[in-house]
């Protein structure tokens, strides 16, 4: 073993300190030295088998462990000891070892007699301070599932801790600094790296096209042509092994021959040549690799192998990767003018950032943007998204001053939990609009619980998820551009009051109907406002809502009507409809509406011009653009979506709640035990224990091993009781005949136990005892549960319970973590909420208890992503509270995210 000569390095004596422990005793904490070898050996030899086993995941060779412990360089490898006694002996040891630029692995061990005095917490704080000084921002630790004390140390340390269960250990991650600056840096580090990575693709100073061709119509030729024709403001290089000149540019045989650093390499070569080319790019110092080539993960096993090899090469070299199998990237900024795509058209410059997973859909978007007059600030096609995803580009657009809104075409969401958090933050300032494929349940992951079946079958699930995160979902490409134009060129409505102003009664009525069908309010106008309008409109005009000014309405009538509505603060959004009459010109009406729009910054104004000539240019000026639609229904749909987004913005963010007495370390151990057996459905007893870790309210329950014990438990609980099978993997106990209710005495219990055992055996499960529960005193049954949506991760669901499951499509869903506002809205969105709330004659059920239960489930599944499915069915709600009667929980291993090298901001 090679040991650093620690005695010859500068010893950081400033790190020595005398520390008072929890019990009032003191220890001396200092950096470890090579001279400590014998003291460390004695310390390790004196540890109990449990203590040394927890530290080294088994019993190590003491000679090796001693040498490893004193091998430090006081920077990348740092160790601390706590010493006490006369002569002083080692009573604790802690160390970190840097594993990359910003992360280090940590470990602790404390002498048995000195445990539970707070030494580990003190050593953690000292190590964190040292690591922070050396540029390490994150600590990682692996802890055996039953090492509750060490897990508790991390939880009680004051550092924000993330835990993840694996079959063998619990992985823990935390920042190294508790200062405001340090915590912010920990939380912002990924964001800064993401923006820097996206910047390398969208704002490169130089671009090399590898596979550039002289033959127009090929991918390599079109990319190079678009870069040149678009007048890219940086340097363009052509790389072609078989040509000296390509499209009037000198051609290089390889990127290494260029002889100067290249920011962005665009690869358009056959799939089998991509990895060798990527290797050349890595050697040449390329920062960003844009792989257009297909033939990777989308093509089968060989393509998947090639894709893994490409990603591994990029990770090792530090290059970031967009693609493979993508269309390319565009930035229309005048100081960039980048078009590294093979799309046949260049989009008009605008203020919308757009990302597409589909290359063909991206081409359609570029075509539509030009046709509909909605320009783009930048465009990204991410293809197979093996490295860079929409999450990185979302954060780039959040900070981009040339982008006012974001449009996304999604087939799936990379890191959906992160997407949800990002969207909630970004959408409060810049609207995010989505067209997402896969509305049907056909592509959803098969689920076996009641919750899973109901979520998969729900037509509103994805809409609810996007609404919670503040994302505007459009059903069609046309609607996507309609809404994007509206929310990027007009104020976001602060409410949902829509007033319609028209010179044609029929179109106004159609607009009102379409608006109300989309969930916005078309309110009657106050009498004093009607009186004000009647002062200048014809006597035959209708001054309700819609305001029908009649076909004779002039441009000035439009102007005065809009100004009166704005002065009265009667609307959050106004739709002005113009049907060409014999006298009034559309150009004059357009100018009048634009003048009014220039004077307001808090009411959305849109128009409908039902003319063959289309909307007049007078709707736009340097100060404002008033969007125009062809038909009233189009305007109504777009305004309704904008109004829904406005309601989300003003709602507030709410508060996330976790039970103060939660025991996540115990929950992690339960899950780890099950994963060690391969995962799957927890036994009922384990499920009950897991829920208890988060103080979720369970009906009084006893888990027993025999019918005789069941009788004794019934005496303790009081009859009548319910008897259920305790069999791992059994979902749907009622259907299997594994539940008996209302058992009044011992004879009934013994008979029911025998019948349950026989039924479970016939169903193919192994009985493992019985569950005895006190009978519920009544109330309304609910189902509460969670499944992992294939696109969005953990989805919390709530709806009417077992008696209506599969009959009544009444379910509310949200992405975790949920806030108090989320769960409040969940309950109130149910069709059955009136039953929960209680009418004049009905009972008022404890809504606060139900909401707290929902937040507790959210806290559980957020802290433990290994929970793949959870079904609480039924939950009985009453005026006295809410109790879980039955629970099913399924766990599965979660793949660890691959480390991605961060770039300098």
Buried (B, 14 or more C-beta within 10 A) or exposed (E): EEEBEBEEBEBBEEBEEEBEBEEEEEBBBBBBBBEBBEBBBEBBEBBEEEBBBBBBBEEBEBEEBBBBBBBBEBBBBBBBBBBBEEEBBBBBBBBBBBBEEBBBEBBBBBBEEBBEBBBBBBBBBBBBBBBBEBEBBBBBBBBBBBBBBBBBBBBEBEBEBBBBBBBEBBBBBBBBBBEEEBBEBBEEBBBBBBBBBBBBBBBBEBBBBBBBBBEEEBBBBBBBBBBBEBEBBBBBBBBBEEBEEBBEBEBBEBBEEBEEEBBBBBBBBEBEBBBEBBBBBBEBBBBBBBBBBBBBBEBEEEBBEBBEBBBEBBBEBBBBBBBBBBBBBBBBBEEBBBBBBBBEBBBBBBBBBBBBBBBEBBBBBBBBBBEBBBBBBBBBBBBBBBBBBBBBBBBBBBBBEBBBBBBBBBBBBBBBBBBBBBBBBBBEEBBBBBBBBBEEEEEBEEBBBBBBBBBBEBEEBBBBBBBBBBBBBBEEBEBBBBBBBBBBBBBBBBBBBBBBBBBBBEBBBBBBBBBBEBEBBBBEBEEEBBEBBEEEBEEEBBBBBBBBBBBBBBBEBBBBBBBBBBEBEBBBBBBBBBBBBEEBBBBBBBBBBBBBBEEBEEBBBBBBBBBEEEBBEBBBBEEBBBBBBBBBBBBBBBBBBBBBBBBBBEEEEBEBBBBEEBBBBBBBBBBBBBBEEEBBBBBBBBBBBBBBBBBBBBBBBBBBEEBEBBBBBBEEBEBBBBBBBBBBBBBBBEEBBBBBBEBEEBEBBBBBBEBBBEBBEEBEBEBBBBBBBBBBEEBBBBBBBBBBBBBBBBBBBBBBBBEBBEEBBBBBBBBBBBBBBBBBBBBEBBEBBEBBBBEEEEBEBBBEBBBBBBBBBBBBBBBBBBBBBBBBBBBBBBEEBBBBBBBBBBBBBBEEEEEBBBBEE
